[in-house]
């Protein structure tokens, strides 16, 4: 008798609390010494000082981190999902856990008593949705072990991780431990390459991860060039020779999806952009939802595009409107019978 997986997708990532603040006037960025559109690494105190200075604009606080965004969206789409990462045993960490529980019904978070919750302050310029970020990694990059999450992976139909884990220890080891479990159980592995900086920093490790373990790979044009040295059309063929499915996101030009010998062009679903935070994470969620349910690559890509459009049309990376997500699924099915 075959036992059905308990979870459809398990995710391991760097758990960062997102604080999202929209500003009307970019002058305050210069006043604070911030370079518009860039990510600024800071410590806990500097992050708190910046948040205190800006919170009168109004802040949305949500669970974040690339993998968590995808897993939360999958949970809100209706899949059985579980997410592992580390937060601090503090107010922010418990807010994070609450948000993941609301999205997925559960979590596999570790709580550190020594480190503060990692967090990202996204300052969003109202005129064009550009993000300027301050990031304190805190407990997010210091997960001491997988613990019971190893068993969660064994009870899952798919493992999803992101390239950010490969930037250093101990997270690179945690990623490879989870991947090894999935490999032993013949569970497909989905990898979101995550950032061209990541690829440039750990290219050999990233290539090994993709070549030896990944079944599904998500990347954008800049990440594809960093990984392969090629333009999008050539890169998708190169990566497609070593793994089953490659999703190459091209921003306003849509995306390309290669599944074995098939190559599909996926159109965007236009919207008024309020915040580009997590658009790629949302696309991955829509795509993985479809693939998990046995949809073909084209239909899965179209749902990815629809969910990404919903994410861009709001402030925040995770679309928490279950009705809007359900409508996106129905529209996708109608358009791709």
C-alpha positions as a Python dict, from the first residue, in 0.01 Angstrom:
ca = {
    (1, 'X'): (0, 0, 0),
    (2, 'X'): (147, 338, -106),
    (3, 'X'): (151, 610, 159),
    (4, 'X'): (59, 953, 26),
    (5, 'X'): (296, 1238, 117),
    (6, 'X'): (190, 1445, 415),
    (7, 'X'): (310, 1765, 247),
    (8, 'X'): (302, 1859, -117),
    (9, 'X'): (594, 2102, -88),
    (10, 'X'): (852, 2146, 190),
    (11, 'X'): (1072, 2456, 192),
    (12, 'X'): (1399, 2549, 363),
    (13, 'X'): (1518, 2908, 362),
    (14, 'X'): (1649, 3216, 540),
    (15, 'X'): (1358, 3342, 751),
    (16, 'X'): (1349, 3722, 733),
    (17, 'X'): (1067, 3933, 871),
    (18, 'X'): (959, 4186, 607),
    (19, 'X'): (868, 4539, 712),
    (20, 'X'): (725, 4731, 415),
    (21, 'X'): (702, 5110, 420),
    (22, 'X'): (587, 5326, 127),
    (23, 'X'): (730, 5679, 104),
    (24, 'X'): (600, 5973, -101),
    (25, 'X'): (927, 6163, -121),
    (26, 'X'): (1264, 5997, -187),
    (27, 'X'): (1449, 6284, -18),
    (28, 'X'): (1438, 6096, 310),
    (29, 'X'): (1658, 5824, 158),
    (30, 'X'): (1934, 6078, 98),
    (31, 'X'): (1880, 6219, 447),
    (32, 'X'): (1938, 5868, 588),
    (33, 'X'): (2244, 5809, 372),
    (34, 'X'): (2081, 5532, 169),
    (35, 'X'): (2143, 5457, -197),
    (36, 'X'): (1808, 5432, -371),
    (37, 'X'): (1727, 5091, -514),
    (38, 'X'): (2006, 4905, -335),
    (39, 'X'): (2022, 4658, -46),
    (40, 'X'): (2214, 4779, 261),
    (41, 'X'): (2344, 4518, 512),
    (42, 'X'): (2300, 4650, 867),
    (43, 'X'): (2309, 4522, 1224),
    (44, 'X'): (2010, 4487, 1456),
    (45, 'X'): (2043, 4832, 1614),
    (46, 'X'): (2084, 5016, 1285),
    (47, 'X'): (1779, 4836, 1149),
    (48, 'X'): (1573, 4931, 1456),
    (49, 'X'): (1684, 5293, 1430),
    (50, 'X'): (1581, 5313, 1062),
    (51, 'X'): (1247, 5144, 1129),
    (52, 'X'): (1174, 5384, 1416),
    (53, 'X'): (1253, 5682, 1193),
    (54, 'X'): (1019, 5564, 914),
    (55, 'X'): (737, 5382, 1088),
    (56, 'X'): (516, 5694, 1099),
    (57, 'X'): (464, 5641, 725),
    (58, 'X'): (279, 5320, 815),
    (59, 'X'): (436, 4974, 807),
    (60, 'X'): (317, 4635, 695),
    (61, 'X'): (497, 4352, 876),
    (62, 'X'): (492, 4007, 715),
    (63, 'X'): (687, 3683, 697),
    (64, 'X'): (956, 3705, 431),
    (65, 'X'): (1260, 3554, 269),
    (66, 'X'): (1241, 3418, -85),
    (67, 'X'): (1164, 3055, -1),
    (68, 'X'): (914, 3147, 272),
    (69, 'X'): (731, 3374, 28),
    (70, 'X'): (689, 3086, -216),
    (71, 'X'): (586, 2834, 50),
    (72, 'X'): (337, 3075, 211),
    (73, 'X'): (179, 3149, -127),
    (74, 'X'): (150, 2778, -201),
    (75, 'X'): (-23, 2733, 134),
    (76, 'X'): (-264, 3014, 54),
    (77, 'X'): (-332, 2852, -283),
    (78, 'X'): (-446, 2545, -93),
    (79, 'X'): (-150, 2306, -92),
    (80, 'X'): (-22, 2125, 217),
    (81, 'X'): (314, 2292, 281),
    (82, 'X'): (577, 2316, 556),
    (83, 'X'): (858, 2570, 597),
    (84, 'X'): (1179, 2551, 800),
    (85, 'X'): (1408, 2839, 892),
    (86, 'X'): (1531, 3008, 1208),
    (87, 'X'): (1402, 3321, 1383),
    (88, 'X'): (1479, 3474, 1720),
    (89, 'X'): (1278, 3386, 2028),
    (90, 'X'): (1148, 3742, 2032),
    (91, 'X'): (838, 3938, 1939),
    (92, 'X'): (940, 3961, 1574),
    (93, 'X'): (1011, 3589, 1556),
    (94, 'X'): (670, 3502, 1695),
    (95, 'X'): (504, 3745, 1453),
    (96, 'X'): (684, 3560, 1175),
    (97, 'X'): (564, 3223, 1302),
    (98, 'X'): (206, 3352, 1325),
    (99, 'X'): (214, 3469, 963),
    (100, 'X'): (347, 3134, 838),
    (101, 'X'): (84, 2948, 1042),
    (102, 'X'): (-191, 3165, 895),
    (103, 'X'): (-68, 3086, 543),
    (104, 'X'): (21, 2718, 579),
    (105, 'X'): (-156, 2598, 892),
    (106, 'X'): (180, 2505, 1050),
    (107, 'X'): (554, 2572, 1045),
    (108, 'X'): (884, 2400, 1129),
    (109, 'X'): (1066, 2711, 1250),
    (110, 'X'): (1350, 2701, 1501),
    (111, 'X'): (1365, 2977, 1766),
    (112, 'X'): (1709, 3105, 1872),
    (113, 'X'): (1757, 3243, 2221),
    (114, 'X'): (2095, 3394, 2129),
    (115, 'X'): (2017, 3581, 1807),
    (116, 'X'): (1759, 3837, 1700),
    (117, 'X'): (1511, 3760, 1423),
    (118, 'X'): (1649, 3844, 1080),
    (119, 'X'): (1459, 4119, 906),
    (120, 'X'): (1439, 4324, 589),
    (121, 'X'): (1310, 4681, 580),
    (122, 'X'): (1178, 4753, 231),
    (123, 'X'): (1136, 5124, 164),
    (124, 'X'): (910, 5150, -140),
    (125, 'X'): (910, 5465, -352),
    (126, 'X'): (551, 5547, -437),
    (127, 'X'): (631, 5701, -777),
    (128, 'X'): (777, 5386, -937),
    (129, 'X'): (764, 5099, -679),
    (130, 'X'): (1146, 5092, -653),
    (131, 'X'): (1272, 4924, -335),
    (132, 'X'): (1555, 5039, -109),
    (133, 'X'): (1631, 4774, 150),
    (134, 'X'): (1804, 4742, 487),
    (135, 'X'): (1872, 4384, 588),
    (136, 'X'): (1980, 4238, 922),
    (137, 'X'): (2029, 3864, 871),
    (138, 'X'): (2036, 3784, 1244),
    (139, 'X'): (1922, 3432, 1330),
    (140, 'X'): (1818, 3355, 972),
    (141, 'X'): (2163, 3239, 861),
    (142, 'X'): (2256, 3036, 1171),
    (143, 'X'): (2022, 2735, 1172),
    (144, 'X'): (2214, 2476, 1382),
    (145, 'X'): (2043, 2168, 1235),
    (146, 'X'): (1740, 2044, 1047),
    (147, 'X'): (1588, 1870, 1349),
    (148, 'X'): (1245, 1725, 1275),
    (149, 'X'): (1237, 1900, 938),
    (150, 'X'): (1438, 1610, 798),
    (151, 'X'): (1135, 1390, 858),
    (152, 'X'): (911, 1656, 704),
    (153, 'X'): (1119, 1639, 384),
    (154, 'X'): (1082, 1261, 379),
    (155, 'X'): (705, 1306, 400),
    (156, 'X'): (688, 1558, 114),
    (157, 'X'): (629, 1533, -259),
    (158, 'X'): (880, 1812, -337),
    (159, 'X'): (1158, 2013, -171),
    (160, 'X'): (1202, 2382, -260),
    (161, 'X'): (1515, 2582, -169),
    (162, 'X'): (1679, 2905, -286),
    (163, 'X'): (2032, 2998, -378),
    (164, 'X'): (2069, 3235, -82),
    (165, 'X'): (2135, 2929, 136),
    (166, 'X'): (2458, 2860, -53),
    (167, 'X'): (2626, 3188, 49),
    (168, 'X'): (2787, 3052, 365),
    (169, 'X'): (2784, 2816, 658),
    (170, 'X'): (2594, 2672, 830),
    (171, 'X'): (2309, 2728, 582),
    (172, 'X'): (2490, 2572, 284),
    (173, 'X'): (2530, 2251, 486),
    (174, 'X'): (2165, 2262, 595),
    (175, 'X'): (2063, 2297, 229),
    (176, 'X'): (2274, 2003, 118),
    (177, 'X'): (2146, 1790, 408),
    (178, 'X'): (1787, 1855, 300),
    (179, 'X'): (1874, 1792, -65),
    (180, 'X'): (2047, 1465, 28),
    (181, 'X'): (1734, 1347, 209),
    (182, 'X'): (1519, 1434, -91),
    (183, 'X'): (1763, 1259, -323),
    (184, 'X'): (1761, 944, -112),
    (185, 'X'): (1379, 941, -115),
    (186, 'X'): (1363, 1025, -489),
    (187, 'X'): (1177, 1347, -408),
    (188, 'X'): (1206, 1619, -676),
    (189, 'X'): (1411, 1926, -582),
    (190, 'X'): (1316, 2277, -693),
    (191, 'X'): (1587, 2545, -682),
    (192, 'X'): (1532, 2919, -721),
    (193, 'X'): (1876, 3058, -807),
    (194, 'X'): (1765, 3377, -631),
    (195, 'X'): (2012, 3652, -721),
    (196, 'X'): (2298, 3725, -966),
    (197, 'X'): (2517, 3826, -671),
    (198, 'X'): (2467, 3478, -522),
    (199, 'X'): (2567, 3311, -849),
    (200, 'X'): (2874, 3532, -887),
    (201, 'X'): (2981, 3456, -529),
    (202, 'X'): (2931, 3078, -524),
    (203, 'X'): (2906, 2987, -892),
    (204, 'X'): (3075, 2646, -865),
    (205, 'X'): (2857, 2538, -572),
    (206, 'X'): (2545, 2666, -749),
    (207, 'X'): (2632, 2485, -1068),
    (208, 'X'): (2689, 2161, -876),
    (209, 'X'): (2352, 2202, -702),
    (210, 'X'): (2174, 2255, -1033),
    (211, 'X'): (2364, 1987, -1222),
    (212, 'X'): (2351, 1707, -967),
    (213, 'X'): (2030, 1762, -773),
    (214, 'X'): (1780, 2005, -925),
    (215, 'X'): (1472, 1888, -1113),
    (216, 'X'): (1322, 2238, -1148),
    (217, 'X'): (1530, 2556, -1173),
    (218, 'X'): (1404, 2916, -1159),
    (219, 'X'): (1627, 3202, -1272),
    (220, 'X'): (1611, 3539, -1442),
    (221, 'X'): (1818, 3675, -1731),
    (222, 'X'): (2092, 3824, -1510),
    (223, 'X'): (2120, 3505, -1306),
    (224, 'X'): (2129, 3297, -1623),
    (225, 'X'): (2418, 3504, -1761),
    (226, 'X'): (2605, 3482, -1430),
    (227, 'X'): (2561, 3105, -1423),
    (228, 'X'): (2627, 3020, -1787),
    (229, 'X'): (2785, 3327, -1944),
    (230, 'X'): (2509, 3320, -2206),
    (231, 'X'): (2202, 3518, -2305),
    (232, 'X'): (1854, 3392, -2208),
    (233, 'X'): (1779, 3180, -2516),
    (234, 'X'): (2113, 3000, -2503),
    (235, 'X'): (2119, 2972, -2123),
    (236, 'X'): (1782, 2799, -2101),
    (237, 'X'): (1905, 2535, -2344),
    (238, 'X'): (2228, 2488, -2149),
    (239, 'X'): (2057, 2448, -1813),
    (240, 'X'): (1780, 2244, -1975),
    (241, 'X'): (2032, 1979, -2077),
    (242, 'X'): (2104, 1895, -1712),
    (243, 'X'): (1761, 1920, -1547),
    (244, 'X'): (1403, 1848, -1647),
    (245, 'X'): (1245, 2190, -1609),
    (246, 'X'): (1388, 2542, -1641),
    (247, 'X'): (1189, 2860, -1584),
    (248, 'X'): (1363, 3175, -1712),
    (249, 'X'): (1191, 3498, -1606),
    (250, 'X'): (1229, 3799, -1838),
    (251, 'X'): (1042, 4069, -1645),
    (252, 'X'): (802, 4267, -1864),
    (253, 'X'): (885, 4037, -2157),
    (254, 'X'): (724, 3740, -1979),
    (255, 'X'): (910, 3415, -1929),
    (256, 'X'): (1039, 3103, -2101),
    (257, 'X'): (962, 2757, -1969),
    (258, 'X'): (1158, 2456, -2092),
    (259, 'X'): (1035, 2109, -2000),
    (260, 'X'): (1248, 1839, -2161),
    (261, 'X'): (1206, 1897, -2537),
    (262, 'X'): (925, 2152, -2499),
    (263, 'X'): (986, 2527, -2496),
    (264, 'X'): (700, 2761, -2406),
    (265, 'X'): (677, 3140, -2410),
    (266, 'X'): (464, 3270, -2122),
    (267, 'X'): (307, 3614, -2144),
    (268, 'X'): (283, 3860, -1858),
    (269, 'X'): (-53, 3961, -1711),
    (270, 'X'): (-21, 4342, -1692),
    (271, 'X'): (-106, 4528, -1375),
    (272, 'X'): (-31, 4862, -1211),
    (273, 'X'): (289, 4799, -1017),
    (274, 'X'): (276, 4901, -653),
    (275, 'X'): (564, 4687, -521),
    (276, 'X'): (790, 4449, -711),
    (277, 'X'): (892, 4269, -391),
    (278, 'X'): (880, 3892, -437),
    (279, 'X'): (738, 3881, -791),
    (280, 'X'): (972, 3593, -874),
    (281, 'X'): (877, 3411, -554),
    (282, 'X'): (509, 3445, -647),
    (283, 'X'): (578, 3315, -999),
    (284, 'X'): (755, 3012, -850),
    (285, 'X'): (455, 2943, -625),
    (286, 'X'): (209, 2951, -914),
    (287, 'X'): (431, 2730, -1127),
    (288, 'X'): (496, 2477, -849),
    (289, 'X'): (126, 2465, -768),
    (290, 'X'): (54, 2356, -1121),
    (291, 'X'): (336, 2105, -1146),
    (292, 'X'): (248, 1953, -809),
    (293, 'X'): (-106, 1893, -937),
    (294, 'X'): (21, 1738, -1258),
    (295, 'X'): (-43, 2033, -1490),
    (296, 'X'): (163, 2071, -1805),
    (297, 'X'): (445, 2326, -1823),
    (298, 'X'): (251, 2585, -2023),
    (299, 'X'): (-48, 2598, -1788),
    (300, 'X'): (180, 2601, -1484),
    (301, 'X'): (376, 2890, -1632),
    (302, 'X'): (60, 3085, -1701),
    (303, 'X'): (-52, 3048, -1340),
    (304, 'X'): (293, 3161, -1228),
    (305, 'X'): (251, 3474, -1438),
    (306, 'X'): (-96, 3540, -1296),
    (307, 'X'): (17, 3503, -933),
    (308, 'X'): (322, 3724, -998),
    (309, 'X'): (88, 3990, -1140),
    (310, 'X'): (-121, 3980, -823),
    (311, 'X'): (193, 4020, -612),
    (312, 'X'): (320, 4320, -810),
    (313, 'X'): (-23, 4487, -784),
    (314, 'X'): (-8, 4503, -403),
    (315, 'X'): (237, 4601, -132),
    (316, 'X'): (410, 4288, -2),
    (317, 'X'): (553, 3971, -153),
    (318, 'X'): (281, 3726, -46),
    (319, 'X'): (-70, 3746, -191),
    (320, 'X'): (-280, 3675, 116),
    (321, 'X'): (-614, 3721, -62),
    (322, 'X'): (-724, 3359, -98),
    (323, 'X'): (-1022, 3457, -314),
    (324, 'X'): (-796, 3639, -562),
    (325, 'X'): (-564, 3339, -576),
    (326, 'X'): (-855, 3101, -633),
    (327, 'X'): (-984, 3328, -910),
    (328, 'X'): (-639, 3323, -1072),
    (329, 'X'): (-644, 2942, -1072),
    (330, 'X'): (-989, 2932, -1231),
    (331, 'X'): (-891, 3191, -1494),
    (332, 'X'): (-581, 2990, -1574),
    (333, 'X'): (-781, 2670, -1617),
    (334, 'X'): (-1031, 2849, -1842),
    (335, 'X'): (-752, 2992, -2059),
    (336, 'X'): (-555, 2666, -2071),
    (337, 'X'): (-809, 2380, -2097),
}
